[in-house]
Amino acid sequence: MAHSFIELTPKKRLRTGRSVWSDTPHPQLATHALKESLTCDIAIVGAGISGAFMAQSLSRHYDRVVVLDRRAPATGSTHASTAMLQFEIDTPLTALADQIGHPSAARAWRRSYKSTQELMRRIRNERIACGLSERSALYLAGDELGGRGMEKEARARNRAGLACEFLSARELRARYGIDRTGAILSDGAAVADPVALARGLLRKAKGQGARIFAPCDVTDVMATRHGVMLAAGGHFVEAKAVVFCTGYEVMKNLPDRVMKITSSWAAATAPGADYPTWLDQTLVWEAAKPYLYMRTGAGGRLIVGGEDADLDSPSYRAGTLEMKARRLAQKTRRLLPGLKPKWSHVWAGAFGESSDGLPIIDAVPDMPGCFAVMGFGGNGTIYAMIAAQLMPGLLKGKKPADSDPFRFR
Ligand SMILES: Cc1cc2nc3c(=O)[nH]c(=O)nc-3n(C[C@H](O)[C@H](O)[C@H](O)COP(=O)(O)OP(=O)(O)OC[C@H]3O[C@@H](n4cnc5c(N)ncnc54)[C@H](O)[C@@H]3O)c2cc1C
């Protein structure tokens, strides 16, 4: 019997510091220990936001869905997310078109927009209480894209059917008091509480018959044409197919050439912070490296993030926490003069980037029945949604619409 046999994922310290969600009360989600071997239709490895969207989606299509996680649900990278739900991909449409051609780039951007809107609809239809709040997004010119580049980007987006407005430096100063060479303003973004969202989705999946086992470390996988066998917590899980949603603990030996794990930092004030009222309707981010971004949260918290660094080192993340927090405060002050944010929460986490800003959502080559979802980047939540939409088709061996830009490369 032809099969491949590999060791699975490294165990990492994914987060450092106290994320703003640590002190937010979340209803518990009951999980179980895996006490015996079992057989199922679909096994999902990972119960972060990617595994949660996947479980909610696939438990509508399959009777026996099993989710396995070595941690409690939503306590990996999802707990570090500032949960800006943006259709705007980190790589501008114009830059992505240079990398992968205009038709694929426009398709990826439009898909991201549609999935963001579908994500909001799903949260509302399923009545998931996760602080969902719709926002506009203000994308500021920076050292990666100046005012002229922004104008060109806005034209390209409009041509691709994505509504947005270019703001000149003068308009930006008049409307927002921000001193940059230009910006793009668009509707269709949102914010949420990522832990509440992931657990809410998993609760829906359970209601549809999915079973969640945690903590349960999946240590090995054996894939054959007849099914996939996982070694987990001293037992075996036999599945017709397995979807790996393991976040930044990436499965070893995958053939991707585009992904890189980095680090990112974030900070939040206590509720009742001082900031301009328009920030409650608007996300802000910039075309810079490293970039700064901000949103507001429940009760008037200011949540700011960025300062990404090109290495995946828990000790570096921990050692630089205070320095990065000071820098986030300085950059916030520089952008919005008069603001003096005092952080109540400072944290950092592993982060992911791909060279084109797009995720991998694909069948794993040479491992029949195995699929990988590597959401990554500032759009991780939206990519998790896209993966959940594409997976039913991929599992049937089809090539779902828009799946091309997300293949292994
Ligand atoms: C500071 C910061 C800010 C961010 N802000 C945003 C933002 O504003 N918007 C946004 O969309 N994204 C943001 N992100 C990115 C976002 O956090 C990630 O894209 C997202 O959480 C990834 O979700 P996931 O489910 O893929 O990974 P995780 O949440 O890490 O879930 C993967 C799960 O797989 C489990 N696992 C791994 N290997 C195994 C195994 N062998 N056996 C069993 N279980 C296993 C892990 O325990 C983990 O729980 C941010 C990230 C950071 C660090």
The ligand as a Tripos MOL2 file, in Angstrom:
@<TRIPOS>MOLECULE
LIG
   53    58     1     0     0
SMALL
NO_CHARGES

@<TRIPOS>ATOM
      1 C1         -0.2670   40.7070   17.0860 C.3       1 LIG1
      2 C2         -1.1090   40.0620   16.0160 C.ar      1 LIG1
      3 C3         -2.1660   40.7680   15.4550 C.ar      1 LIG1
      4 C4         -2.9470   40.1890   14.4540 C.ar      1 LIG1
      5 N1         -3.9950   40.9010   13.9520 N.ar      1 LIG1
      6 C5         -4.7990   40.3430   13.0130 C.ar      1 LIG1
      7 C6         -5.9190   41.0580   12.5170 C.ar      1 LIG1
      8 O1         -6.1670   42.2190   12.8850 O.2       1 LIG1
      9 N2         -6.7060   40.4400   11.6000 N.ar      1 LIG1
     10 C7         -6.4760   39.1640   11.1770 C.ar      1 LIG1
     11 O2         -7.2370   38.6350   10.3660 O.2       1 LIG1
     12 N3         -5.3990   38.4780   11.6280 N.ar      1 LIG1
     13 C8         -4.5630   39.0370   12.5280 C.ar      1 LIG1
     14 N4         -3.4980   38.3320   13.0080 N.ar      1 LIG1
     15 C9         -3.2220   37.0130   12.4210 C.3       1 LIG1
     16 C10        -4.1440   35.9890   13.0520 C.3       1 LIG1
     17 O3         -3.8960   35.9380   14.4270 O.3       1 LIG1
     18 C11        -3.8690   34.6300   12.4180 C.3       1 LIG1
     19 O4         -3.8970   34.6880   11.0220 O.3       1 LIG1
     20 C12        -4.9140   33.6230   12.8480 C.3       1 LIG1
     21 O5         -5.1630   33.6740   14.2260 O.3       1 LIG1
     22 C13        -4.4650   32.2380   12.4680 C.3       1 LIG1
     23 O6         -5.4700   31.3620   12.8940 O.3       1 LIG1
     24 P1         -5.2430   29.8190   12.8180 P.3       1 LIG1
     25 O7         -6.4970   29.1780   13.2630 O.co2     1 LIG1
     26 O8         -4.7160   29.4970   11.4730 O.co2     1 LIG1
     27 O9         -4.0580   29.5700   13.8670 O.3       1 LIG1
     28 P2         -4.1560   29.3000   15.4980 P.3       1 LIG1
     29 O10        -5.1190   30.2090   16.1510 O.co2     1 LIG1
     30 O11        -2.7750   29.2920   15.9940 O.co2     1 LIG1
     31 O12        -4.7750   27.8650   15.5150 O.3       1 LIG1
     32 C14        -4.0280   26.7350   15.1020 C.3       1 LIG1
     33 C15        -4.2490   25.6620   16.1270 C.3       1 LIG1
     34 O13        -3.6300   24.4590   15.6580 O.3       1 LIG1
     35 C16        -3.2110   23.7540   16.7920 C.3       1 LIG1
     36 N5         -2.1900   22.7790   16.4050 N.ar      1 LIG1
     37 C17        -1.0450   22.9980   15.7180 C.ar      1 LIG1
     38 N6         -0.3850   21.8280   15.5280 N.ar      1 LIG1
     39 C18        -1.1420   20.8760   16.1130 C.ar      1 LIG1
     40 C19        -0.9820   19.4670   16.2930 C.ar      1 LIG1
     41 N7          0.0810   18.8210   15.7930 N.pl3     1 LIG1
     42 N8         -1.9220   18.7810   16.9930 N.ar      1 LIG1
     43 C20        -3.0060   19.4160   17.4980 C.ar      1 LIG1
     44 N9         -3.2070   20.7460   17.3670 N.ar      1 LIG1
     45 C21        -2.2820   21.4590   16.6850 C.ar      1 LIG1
     46 C22        -2.6550   24.8320   17.7280 C.3       1 LIG1
     47 O14        -2.6540   24.3940   19.0690 O.3       1 LIG1
     48 C23        -3.6130   25.9900   17.4640 C.3       1 LIG1
     49 O15        -4.6080   26.0970   18.4660 O.3       1 LIG1
     50 C24        -2.6840   38.8730   14.0060 C.ar      1 LIG1
     51 C25        -1.6380   38.1640   14.5860 C.ar      1 LIG1
     52 C26        -0.8440   38.7360   15.5720 C.ar      1 LIG1
     53 C27         0.2700   37.9500   16.1650 C.3       1 LIG1
@<TRIPOS>BOND
     1     1     2 1
     2     2     3 ar
     3     2    52 ar
     4     3     4 ar
     5     4     5 ar
     6     4    50 ar
     7     5     6 ar
     8     6     7 ar
     9     6    13 1
    10     7     8 2
    11     7     9 ar
    12     9    10 ar
    13    10    11 2
    14    10    12 ar
    15    12    13 ar
    16    13    14 ar
    17    14    15 1
    18    14    50 ar
    19    15    16 1
    20    16    17 1
    21    16    18 1
    22    18    19 1
    23    18    20 1
    24    20    21 1
    25    20    22 1
    26    22    23 1
    27    23    24 1
    28    24    25 2
    29    24    26 1
    30    24    27 1
    31    27    28 1
    32    28    29 2
    33    28    30 1
    34    28    31 1
    35    31    32 1
    36    32    33 1
    37    33    34 1
    38    33    48 1
    39    34    35 1
    40    35    36 1
    41    35    46 1
    42    36    37 ar
    43    36    45 ar
    44    37    38 ar
    45    38    39 ar
    46    39    40 ar
    47    39    45 ar
    48    40    41 1
    49    40    42 ar
    50    42    43 ar
    51    43    44 ar
    52    44    45 ar
    53    46    47 1
    54    46    48 1
    55    48    49 1
    56    50    51 ar
    57    51    52 ar
    58    52    53 1
@<TRIPOS>SUBSTRUCTURE
     1 LIG1         1 GROUP 0 **** ****
